[in-house]
Amino acid sequence: MHFSERMSRLGTETAFNVLARAKALEAKGHDVVHLEIGEPDFDTPANIIEAAANALRNGWTHYTPAAGIPILRETIATHIADTRGIKVAPEQVVVTPGGKPIMFYAVLALVEPGDEVVMPNPTFPIYESMVNYIGAKPVFVKLAEEEGFGFDLDMFADSLSDKTRMVVLNSPSNPTGGVLSKAQIETVAGLLRDRPDVWILSDEIYSRILYDTDHVSIASEPDMQDRTIILDGYSKTYAMTGWRLGYGVMQPELAQRMTQLQINAVSCVNAATQVAGVEALTGPQDAVNDMVTAFRARRDAVVAGLNDIPGIRCVMPRGAFYVFPNVTALPIDQDELARRLLDEVGVAVLSGTAFGAYGKGYLRLSYANSLENIDKALGRIGDFVKAL
């Protein structure tokens, strides 16, 4: 079968491949602890589910405006204005089925073949995949363990060129849990301020899952809002991964272009899901706060447990629900380690190289699982490492 050449440049998200392998083992009777998939293990809050069910009963079963229903766009605009301290109008909001379309639409709308897109590494693999797909060049900036997986700002400055068309930021970060400080954001903004043709895609999907620090958006920096695309959504904050509801906030002209792409790709987002999105942002937030409290306890447990295993060291993440332990002191590499942990002891994790070249020597573990299962996984990992 013949496929277009550009399909060869399209990457994947390894978490789903490992999940499929883990599920296949479970189907054969194996006990597997899932630390591979970036998905909260909590249920969607009941008020959100009820809002969607009522919407279906009340006739929200038809097409909606491509950019989103007006009440949801207004609600999102208010939410972003309040949380980022900027002025946002509903016409700046494009509602999408999950956050990934904003990545794809932004690259399609703004980046030409041969352009360069600067992004962190290790990083969420879909950024690089989209850039490669359209024939542009990803340029990587190392996230350094010794800096808490913050940007190497000198490397970032050196990575900018006349071909730079876009910069991708992701804070809090997948896969490291690192968070860019206000000082780092200010430095990045300062380096970009005199480059008016460079866009910023700021992936802030984990902005509500933070520990001991406040969220900082580059859109809040002087002269940055009109050049920034804020990517956010509901999957992580409200445990709504299967609902597929995300959004982008950007200047109105770009929002119109994104809406064109949405019309061509998916027409619109499920109507009842959008009604639920209004309730999520305007209703009680207790479930979110409780989830973050639980994640904090799990983070503390997994970091302490990993650091107790000889040959593994793990820095304390400040956001999201991932740890990125260093395994370079072990006698096998990260790829073999991840494979054997699943196949031999039933712990599903990801190799750091699933997130780019600078992930060599690391694993990614999601602690979106119970403390009981985390303790079980840590025991299995410890026993496996001791037997090497």
C-alpha positions in Angstrom: 0.0 0.0 0.0 1.3 3.4 -0.9 1.2 6.3 1.6 2.1 9.9 1.2 5.7 10.8 2.1 4.7 13.1 4.9 3.1 10.1 6.8 6.7 8.9 7.4 7.4 12.0 9.4 4.4 11.6 11.7 5.3 10.4 15.2 3.3 8.8 17.9 2.7 8.9 21.7 4.4 5.9 23.2 2.2 5.9 26.3 -0.7 4.5 24.3 1.6 1.8 22.8 2.7 0.7 26.3 -0.8 0.9 27.6 -1.9 -1.6 24.8 1.0 -3.9 25.8 0.0 -3.7 29.4 -3.6 -4.4 28.7 -2.6 -7.4 26.6 -0.7 -8.8 29.5 -3.6 -8.2 31.9 -5.8 -10.1 29.4 -3.5 -13.1 29.9 -3.9 -12.9 33.7 -0.9 -10.8 34.6 -1.2 -8.2 37.4 0.1 -4.8 36.1 0.5 -1.5 37.9 -0.2 1.3 35.4 2.3 4.2 35.8 2.5 4.8 32.0 -0.5 6.8 31.0 -1.0 10.5 31.8 -4.6 10.2 33.0 -6.1 11.1 36.4 -7.5 8.0 38.1 -10.3 10.0 39.6 -13.9 10.1 38.3 -15.2 13.2 36.6 -17.0 15.3 39.3 -20.7 14.5 39.6 -21.9 18.0 38.9 -20.1 18.0 35.5 -21.6 14.6 34.6 -25.1 15.8 35.6 -24.7 18.9 33.5 -23.9 16.8 30.4 -26.8 14.4 31.0 -29.2 17.3 31.4 -27.9 18.9 28.3 -28.6 15.7 26.3 -32.1 15.5 27.7 -32.7 19.2 26.8 -31.8 18.8 23.2 -28.1 19.6 23.0 -27.6 16.9 20.4 -26.9 19.0 17.2 -24.1 20.9 15.5 -22.7 23.9 17.3 -20.7 26.9 16.1 -17.3 25.6 15.0 -15.4 27.6 17.5 -17.7 26.6 20.4 -21.0 27.6 21.9 -21.1 31.3 22.9 -21.6 30.6 26.6 -18.6 28.3 26.8 -16.4 30.8 24.9 -17.5 33.5 27.3 -16.9 31.3 30.3 -13.4 30.4 29.1 -12.5 34.0 28.3 -13.5 35.0 31.8 -11.6 32.2 33.4 -8.4 32.9 31.4 -8.7 36.7 32.1 -9.1 36.0 35.9 -6.3 33.4 36.2 -3.7 35.1 33.9 -4.5 38.7 34.6 -5.1 39.7 31.0 -8.0 40.9 29.0 -9.7 38.2 26.9 -12.7 38.3 24.7 -14.9 35.3 23.6 -13.8 35.8 20.0 -10.3 34.9 21.1 -11.3 31.4 22.2 -11.5 28.2 20.0 -12.9 25.1 21.6 -11.5 21.8 20.4 -11.8 18.1 21.0 -9.0 17.9 23.5 -5.8 20.0 23.5 -3.9 18.3 20.7 -5.8 20.0 17.9 -4.5 23.4 19.1 -1.0 22.1 18.6 -1.8 20.8 15.1 -3.8 23.9 14.1 -1.2 26.3 15.4 1.6 24.6 13.4 -0.5 24.3 10.3 -1.6 28.0 10.5 1.7 29.6 11.3 4.7 27.5 10.3 6.0 26.9 6.8 8.3 24.1 5.6 11.9 25.0 6.4 10.9 27.2 9.4 12.3 26.3 12.9 10.3 25.6 16.0 12.1 25.8 19.3 10.8 23.4 22.0 12.0 21.9 25.2 13.4 18.4 25.4 12.5 16.0 26.9 9.0 17.0 25.9 5.5 15.9 24.9 6.2 14.1 21.6 3.3 15.5 19.6 5.0 18.9 19.3 7.9 17.4 17.4 5.6 15.2 15.4 3.5 18.1 14.1 6.5 20.1 13.2 8.2 17.2 11.3 4.9 16.4 9.6 4.7 19.8 7.9 8.3 19.8 6.9 9.6 22.3 9.4 12.6 21.7 11.8 12.3 21.2 15.5 15.1 22.8 17.5 15.5 21.4 21.0 16.4 23.1 24.3 17.5 20.8 27.1 15.6 20.6 30.3 18.3 20.1 32.9 17.8 17.8 35.9 20.1 19.9 38.0 17.9 22.9 37.3 14.7 21.1 38.3 14.1 20.4 34.6 13.8 24.1 33.9 15.0 25.7 30.6 18.7 26.0 29.9 18.3 29.6 29.1 21.7 30.0 27.5 20.9 27.1 25.2 17.5 28.7 24.5 19.1 32.0 23.5 21.5 30.2 21.2 18.7 28.2 19.6 17.0 31.3 18.2 17.7 32.2 14.6 16.3 34.1 11.7 14.4 30.9 10.8 12.6 30.7 14.2 8.9 30.9 13.7 7.5 29.5 16.9 8.6 28.7 20.4 6.8 25.9 22.4 6.6 26.3 26.2 5.1 23.6 28.5 4.8 24.5 32.2 4.1 22.5 34.3 5.9 20.0 32.1 5.1 16.6 30.7 7.2 14.4 31.2 9.3 16.0 33.9 6.9 17.8 36.2 9.2 20.8 36.0 7.8 24.3 36.3 9.2 27.5 34.7 9.7 30.2 37.3 8.6 33.8 36.8 12.2 34.8 36.3 12.6 32.2 33.6 9.4 33.3 31.9 10.6 36.9 32.0 13.9 36.0 30.5 12.2 34.1 27.7 9.9 37.0 27.0 12.8 39.4 27.0 14.6 37.3 24.4 11.5 37.1 22.2 10.3 40.7 22.6 12.4 42.0 19.7 11.4 39.1 17.4 7.8 40.1 16.4 7.5 37.3 13.9 8.0 34.6 16.5 4.8 33.0 17.9 4.6 31.2 21.3 2.6 28.1 21.8 2.2 27.9 25.6 0.8 24.6 26.7 -0.7 25.2 30.1 -2.8 22.1 30.4 -1.4 21.3 33.9 -1.8 24.9 35.2 -4.1 23.8 38.0 -1.9 20.9 39.2 0.8 22.8 41.0 2.6 22.3 44.4 3.9 25.2 46.4 4.1 27.6 43.5 1.8 29.7 41.4 1.2 29.4 37.7 2.9 31.9 35.5 1.9 32.4 31.8 4.1 34.1 29.3 0.8 35.7 27.9 0.8 37.8 31.1 4.2 39.4 30.2 4.3 42.8 28.5 3.8 42.7 24.7 3.5 38.9 24.7 -0.3 38.3 24.8 -0.9 39.0 21.1 1.8 36.6 20.1 0.9 33.8 22.5 -1.5 30.8 22.0 -2.6 29.5 25.3 -3.4 25.8 25.2 -5.5 24.6 28.1 -8.4 22.2 28.7 -10.4 19.9 30.9 -8.7 16.5 30.6 -6.3 16.8 33.5 -7.9 19.3 35.9 -11.4 17.7 35.8 -10.5 14.1 35.1 -12.2 14.4 31.7 -9.7 12.7 29.4 -12.4 10.7 27.6 -14.7 13.7 27.1 -12.2 15.3 24.7 -12.6 19.0 25.6 -9.8 21.6 25.2 -9.3 25.1 24.0 -6.9 27.7 22.7 -6.9 31.4 23.5 -5.2 33.7 20.9 -5.6 36.9 19.0 -9.0 37.1 17.1 -7.5 36.9 13.5 -5.7 33.7 14.4 -8.7 32.3 16.1 -10.6 32.7 12.8 -7.9 30.7 11.0 -8.0 28.1 13.6 -11.8 27.9 13.3 -11.3 27.3 9.5 -9.1 24.4 10.3 -11.6 23.0 12.8 -14.4 23.2 10.2 -12.3 21.2 7.8 -11.2 18.7 10.4 -14.0 17.9 12.9 -16.8 20.5 12.3 -17.3 21.2 16.0 -17.0 19.7 19.5 -19.8 17.6 21.0 -22.6 19.9 22.2 -23.4 18.3 25.5 -19.7 18.1 26.4 -19.4 21.9 25.9 -22.3 22.5 28.3 -20.5 20.3 30.8 -17.4 22.5 30.2 -19.4 25.6 31.4 -20.3 23.8 34.6 -16.8 22.6 35.2 -15.4 26.2 35.3 -18.3 27.8 37.1 -19.3 25.1 39.5 -17.7 23.9 42.7 -13.9 23.3 42.6 -13.6 21.1 45.6 -13.0 18.0 43.6 -10.0 19.7 41.8 -8.5 20.8 45.1 -8.9 17.3 46.6 -7.3 15.7 43.6 -4.3 18.0 43.8 -4.0 17.2 47.5 -4.0 13.5 46.7 -1.4 14.0 43.9 0.9 15.8 46.3 0.8 12.9 48.8 1.5 10.5 45.9 4.3 12.6 44.6 6.0 12.7 47.9 5.7 8.9 48.3 7.0 8.0 44.8 10.0 10.4 45.0 11.0 9.1 48.4 10.5 5.5 47.3 12.5 5.9 44.1 15.4 7.7 45.9 15.5 4.7 48.3 16.4 2.4 45.4 20.1 2.1 44.8 21.1 3.4 41.4 18.0 5.6 41.0 17.7 9.3 41.8 14.7 11.5 41.4 14.2 15.2 41.8 11.0 16.6 43.3 8.6 17.8 40.6 6.7 21.0 41.2 3.7 20.4 39.0 1.7 17.9 36.9 1.6 14.2 38.0 4.9 12.8 36.7 8.3 12.0 38.0 11.4 11.6 35.7 13.9 9.5 37.6 17.5 9.2 36.5 18.6 5.6 36.0 22.0 6.1 34.4 23.7 4.3 37.4 21.9 1.0 36.5 23.6 -1.6 34.3 20.9 -1.5 31.7 19.6 1.4 29.6 16.3 3.1 30.0 14.6 1.3 27.1 15.5 -2.2 28.3 14.6 -1.2 31.8 11.1 0.0 30.8 10.5 -3.1 28.7 11.6 -5.5 31.4 9.8 -3.8 34.2 6.5 -4.4 32.3 7.3 -7.9 31.0 9.0 -9.3 34.1 7.4 -7.6 37.1 4.3 -6.0 35.8 5.1 -2.3 36.2 4.2 -0.2 33.2 6.4 2.9 32.8 7.8 4.8 29.9 11.4 5.2 28.7 12.7 8.7 28.8 13.6 8.5 25.1 9.9 8.4 24.3 10.1 12.2 25.0 13.2 12.9 23.0 17.0 12.5 22.9 17.6 14.3 26.2 15.4 11.7 27.9 18.2 9.2 27.6 19.0 7.8 31.0 15.6 8.5 32.5 12.2 6.9 33.0 8.8 8.6 33.2 6.3 7.5 35.8 2.8 8.8 36.2 1.7 8.9 39.8 -2.0 9.1 38.8 -2.6 5.9 40.6 -3.5 5.0 44.2 -0.9 5.1 47.0 -1.4 1.4 47.4 -0.6 0.7 43.8 2.4 3.1 43.9 3.8 1.3 46.9 3.3 -2.1 45.1 5.1 -0.7 42.0 8.0 0.7 44.1 8.4 -2.7 45.8 8.6 -4.5 42.5 11.0 -1.9 40.9 13.2 -2.1 44.0 13.3 -5.9 43.9 14.0 -5.9 40.2 16.9 -3.5 40.4 18.5 -5.3 43.3 18.5 -8.5 41.2 20.3 -6.9 38.3 
